[in-house]
Amino acid sequence: MIVRIFVLSALLIQMKTMSQTEMNKGKTLMVKEITSNANGDLKQVSDLLEKHTDLQKIATINWDSFLYLPTVQFRIARHQNEIWLKFYVEEAHILAQFSEANSATHKDSCVEFFIDPLQNGNYYNFEFNCIGTTHLAYGPGRGERQFVDKEVIENYIKTSSSLGDEPFEEKSGNHTWEMTVLIPIEVWTFTKNINLQGLTSRANFYKCADDTSKPHYVTWNAVGTERPDFHRPEFFGTLKFD
């Protein structure tokens, strides 16, 4: 009996270790190049993403205390040295309190894109609430963030949300919204001279809404922490840019 218990315990430890290793390895996503003369026109960007890219899901629940799962998908592509994104969200409650760059957008209905472009542990956290307000900082962890200047964010990042750009209090019911985002290389102010062509980076995509009636923390790549924590680059997946 003792031998059986020992063997079973060893197998459970091995399975847990293998699961953790696989989690740290993460997903890999190929980011296509789109050739276009859209010149920052977000309607054209949206149409091109619809035509040329596949939908990806943000649908991993990592924490038992937060089991609500909204429907969240995204598309991603590269155009020259720009990253194009389009998010699709269906959720029970929407909220947009913040309209100033680098405010606490994660408290609203929010989609997020974290990327470590050079795979050196330093990453940008792009956080967009559902009206396109952007929070953007850089550094190696949650407690060591450096904000990208608000003027840089407002002058270069482009967002277009189906919910408009005016703040509103929480609305309950079955709500759907979409948002197109254009991220040019000019906002990567802490990593100069990066060329996206052929670049391999580490990244994750998230959905959260801290201040809504159903707080949730959903991820693209699994995060192996005890409590919700998106600022964990060791659990990023891989992006490979054409």
Sequence and secondary structure as in RCSB ss.txt:
>XXXX:A:sequence
MIVRIFVLSALLIQMKTMSQTEMNKGKTLMVKEITSNANGDLKQVSDLLEKHTDLQKIATINWDSFLYLPTVQFR
IARHQNEIWLKFYVEEAHILAQFSEANSATHKDSCVEFFIDPLQNGNYYNFEFNCIGTTHLAYGPGRGERQFVDK
EVIENYIKTSSSLGDEPFEEKSGNHTWEMTVLIPIEVWTFTKNINLQGLTSRANFYKCADDTSKPHYVTWNAVGT
ERPDFHRPEFFGTLKFD
>XXXX:A:secstr
 HHHHHHHHHHHHHHHHHHHHHHHH  EEEE B     TT HHHHHHHHHHH   EE  EE  TT     EEEEE
EEEETTEEEEEEEEEEEEEEE   STTS GGGSSEEEEEEETTSSS EEEEEEETT  EEEEEESSTTS EE  H
HHHHHH EEEETT SS EEEEEEEEEEEEEEEEEGGG TTSTT   TT EEEEEEEEE TTSSS  EEESS    
SS  S  GGG EEEEE 
